[in-house]
């Protein structure tokens, strides 16, 4: 990745170079068939984060966190995950020869866990949702002198590079659409754009049943925790978002908005993207196209919009129904 991504971080650059797996600088793909399908007058693009080394945007933050763990002389790293972060952190910790523990909810897609396990991560399974996994990871980190990794400031700084790459492209984006679980990646993209003095609309999407940020935005209230979040998009299945407040701040700063979509809409969008563009992404990524279908108005059709395609669909596994 470009040196810019870390020049303001208190990490050792030489360490980052040693453990890099080739993350970042992902392709920006114009979705021309989707444009024709929607009769779009502007342009629609996909930021192909699924082409990162472990198949998701998480690699951009993992390399920074592992480097921080080395600098702080931590004995290892631990995180809570629904899959993508587990795979990513395991890969980079293995490269750095650091032990890695991952706390996951039961029911996490096997395909995502395979990556983590084969990279020698130790899995701690728990009955409960992502929020409970976070509590367990925090306790583990404190007790064992491990670095607690996850959707915190250090990871967000690494993921800002998505927004920087988009801002430095030749396209002037009016808006970006990003799936929202904890909200970290959307805020990071907005921050990356802002560093280049650009503020496209931040359009965030959540799955119905796990949409506390959307509900707060819609009702103009404080974010209320969803006790039992449920959405088919596992990466967005978060009831108590760590960066929820920051997400709302960036939504307001950019004159953006939130939207909530159903499981059926998400699955349909996943197939539409695959059969029209040949791009197979995980369900959380597909929610961005669902959002585009929901805001398909004359005014919005004139915008240049980029979908943040966060993860590869192959990681979710499961059966295909014709």
Protein Blocks (a to p, Z undefined) as FASTA:
>chain_A
ZZklmmmpccdfklmmmmpghiajiacdddfklmmmnopabdcddddfklgmnopaklmm
mmmmmmmmmmnopabdcdddehlmmmmmmmmmmmnopacdddddehiafklmmmmmmnop
acdddeddfklmmmmmmmmmmmnopacedjdfklmmmmmmmmmmmmmmmbdcfbdcdddf
kommmmmmmmmmmmnopacdddddddehiamkmmmmmnopaddddfbgcdfblmlmcfbd
fklmmmmmmmmmnopacddddfklmmmmmmmmmmmnopacdfklmmmmmmmmmmmcfklm
mpccddddfbcfklngpaddZZ
